[in-house]
Amino acid sequence: MYQTRQPYAPTPHSYVPNTTLSATINLDEEVKLAETRAERDLQDSLAEVFSVIITLDELEKAYLKDAISEADYTETCDRLLKQYKAILTDETVAREFVDLETFKAEWDMEVPRATERIRIGLPSTVTAPSHTATTTTNGGTNGTLILEATQDFITFLDALKLGLLAKDQLHPLLSDVIQSVNKVTDSDFEGRAKIVQWLIALNQMKATEEVGEEQARELELDMNSAYQGFKATLK
């Protein structure tokens, strides 16, 4: 005998649709996520941060798989890191962002490689010897590159002596040191690891935050040691 099939999800007989509520919803109307220009700008900025983090994670994967050249990786990674930092210089965006771990938890992001790269603040080709030091035809290292690296060391040490101790003053100068050194030698000389450690430490500071007096002395000693170690590789 034929039986009437029940609907998939039968509604209780006591339910009465609220026609008044239904009438207020226009399915053709665009839903506005922000009411003001400031809110839209904030959401756009947070969306850009999200995109940068995801792209950075994929870039790291591609580099590990040799799917991108070292030069292209370095350029792209450096650009993404600068974009990430630039967006978060806005106080409103930074306040809403809170920090990377909070942002990742809020948006359910699994990006371990991007997390590590942001923590360090530099492409992996910069923090590790790249084995691409430029040499002259007779096997010697290019004198211009040696001079550039030497000047970068001296500039950084002079900055410390002049009392330039803010993160946004020291980090760019120290980044120049490690990048110019990498162009000269791929040797893991004494003190090189200290340069990388200080780069990471500075990167995790706020832009206007300063190293303390004791830290500054330790930093100067470490950089002098690294400078001597660098010069030793040239003999």
Secondary structure, DSSP 8 states (H G I E B T S, - for coil): -------SS---TT----HHHHHT--TTS---S-SSHHHHHHHHHHHHHHHHHHHHHHHHHHHHTT-S-HHHHHHHHHHHHHHHHHHTTSHHHHHHH--HHHHHHHTT---HHHHHHHHH-S-HHHHS--S---B-TTS-B-HHHHHHHHHHHHHHHHHHHTT--BHHHHHHHHHHHHHHHHHH-----TTHHHHHHHHHHHHTS-TT-B--HHHHHHHHHHHHHHHHHHHHTT-
